Structure formats: C-alpha cells, structure tokens
C-alpha cells in the first residue's frame, strides 16, 4: 500500500504546488480564507467541521493561527460513514484535550436535534458570562466537502420547525464535489435568543506535505478525483478493504445466496411468475441497486478470502487488486468490447460511489493517535 500512498501523495502535492491549478487554493479560496479570518474575532463560536473518516487529515489548518482561548467546537460529520467503535475513541481523544466535540450525521434529523440542543446549551453557558448581546453567531469552517452546507441546511430546517417560525426556508448549495460553496451565507437556527450560523467556503491549506494525508483527503472526496485519478483512488480503497476486517462481514451473503439457490431450485415453478416481475424492475447496469451492491460485496469477499498470496506484501496486494478489478468488471455487467482503461475507469467510478455512500462498509482512514503523535495535541 505504501507505493500507492506515495503515488497519490505525489500527484496531490504537484497540483498544490502548481500556480496554474484551477481549483487548489485559487484566488477565490485565498479570498475566502481572508474573509473567514476577519470574521472569526466577531463570532461567538467557531464550529470546525471535520470528516469523521479522517479526523486529523481534515483539520482546518487556518485555525492553528488563533489562540487557545478561541471558542471552538469540533464537529465530526459523516459519522454514518466512519467506523463506529473508532468514532467513540476519537470523541474521547478530543474531549481529553479539553475541547468541545460532537459527532453528527447531517442527514439524521434526530441527531441534528441533539446537536442543536448541544449548541443551545453552550449558548446559555455563554449568556451567563456575557449577557450583553442578544444575537449569537456561529461560524462553520473547514476544508472542502466535509458537509458544512448540509449541516447548515439541517440546522436551519430543524431550528425553524422547533421555533415554529414561518417563512421560506433558505438552502445552501450541496454538492458531492469539493469547492462548490463560493460565498459566506447566514442561516437562522434558533430563537430566544436568536442564533445564526454562517456557512463558509471550504479552504485547503496552500500546501500538504504528508502523503498519507493527501491520500486520505483524496479518497474522502475533499480533493477532486481528477487530481489523482479515479483508478488510483479505487486501488487505494481496495487496498484498505483487503487489509481490513470489513469484508469478513459479507461472508454471510455467500451462505445466504447458497441457501437461497437450493430453495429456488425446489420452488422454481411456483415462483417463476413472481420472480419474473421482480426481475423486470432490476437494472443490471445500475450499480446502486441493492442486488448489485450485494453482488459486489459477495464477489469481493470471495476474491479476498480465496487469495493465496499475502496481502501485506506489496506485490501480492497489487495482484489481489487486479483480481478484484476483474471480478467487479463482471459484477457491474460492463461490455467486453470496452478497452482496458475505459473498463477500469468505469469500475473505479462505480466503486468509489459505493464506498463514499457507505454501501461498502464503514472506515476510519486516519490511524488513532499514539504517543508518537505528540504534535496531534496541537491539531485541536
């Protein structure tokens, strides 16, 4: 895996260092960074939104320039995509550093209500110390594609409903692609006292030096896929999957499928008409359908489980990834007449989509900090 990480890191760093890049720390992103810095002293709380899959790699480096007295809340968003047991460790890690932290899934209304209650509790604490202001302002900051706009929309919607306020809801632009938010926008999320949240553009640091951080940012979608290439990103994901225990959970799919095959053979005549109707609604080229996703899981489980080599070995891992691409080509029902690169590109696109939507398991890409990570205490 090390060679893949180095390859991805090199590609990202080359773009970051290129003054001709049309999206990495562009003049627009630099202007957004300055605007955020100007507003930080004026807001009551800074909410740093990080990706729960990469709690360290998705740090907003700009906040390092501000004093520890800054009222900052670290929000680990996309908890539904991260490893659940590791999420608990990360939350304890941030809390032990005497920081305020909260894990959230922006698409879960109950979770958003809990987070809004948490924010209102922090506001009440602030009011006890300083009751001079009647309006509280929170500002969301973070790197691209950590879900700031989705979080702003969710807080706005839940907050307006809870306060029984009328009027048209505002909506921040949400996109699966990084760098789509261009302006700072204000959303009201509570009344009595009035609380507003500012959604801001995602800002990357001018340069990233660590290959692992570059690779994790790319796989999580904080960096556009075209920077490193979808095939390389898919290979990186397959290396992570193959070395994890996540695929082992799919072993029951093979057992269930074998059992179902036996039952179907005995009941094929009785079920033929009904199964025919179900089949009519299935589209083999749509990789998001449940039956295709299960086929992907089953195929990957069988490929990894039956592999005779040592996945810890770099060359053996490369051979396993090649096998996985070939079985996925078959599972995705791709035409044989496509050339090699075109086939692999389509497989990579579909595979990355399934990973990023949580259909292929839950992963935390950043390793949990050990004693050697003494500098990580500065990252909160």
C-alpha angles and dihedrals in degrees: 000000000000093000091052091050091050091048093050092043092051092051093050094046092049090056093043091054094045113100088201094064111128096209114014109099091334121181086266092055091046090051090049089051091054092047091051091049090051092052099044094081089050100053127079098225135015113213109201108202115206132177108256089218091060107027094166102030091053093055114136100237092195090074091062087078093063126082123261088249089074109118098238131169118194112214118194102206127192092040087158089069098046131083104273099215092047090049089064090052092050092050090052089047093057093042092051088056086061092249129135111246138172133181116220144175107207091205095056111085095196090052090049090052089053091049092048090051088050091052093047090051090054089049091052089052090051092049090057089059098039121015096168097102125065096194126058121205125199122187125208113214133172147112120298122292100012090123103261094144093045089051092048091051093048094049091047093050097044092042094051092048092048091051091046090231121165129217139076117313117237120227130206115215110261122198136166087226123083122246099029097124107085105170141041109254131187124223127184111228105169146012133217090060104023111236123192128187123206117216111208136190117267113258126201122198115259089250139015116201105180115088093207092052090049091050094048093047089052095047092047090053099248089122123048113262092232090068093069103011130256094248092056091047091050090050089052092051092048090051090053092047094047093052095045133076093236095096091056089072088067094062090093089062089066091050092046092047092051091049092047091051091056093049092046092053090057095044102034095117096048094045100039097098095046094044089049090058092049091048090055089063095051121094112196093199093056103089093189095069114108096239091053092047090051090049089052092050092047093048093049092047092052093045094051096039094050095044109120097199132081111265089200088067113086096223094044091049090053090053091049092051089052089053090049092052091052095051091046090052087059096043092051090052095233119177114261092221092069114103122249098262093045092050093048091047092055092046090050093050093050094043094050090049091054092047095048093049093051096249093125101048140282121292137180105200100189114080114238111261116262129189089280088064092073090141091058090079086071091055096076 
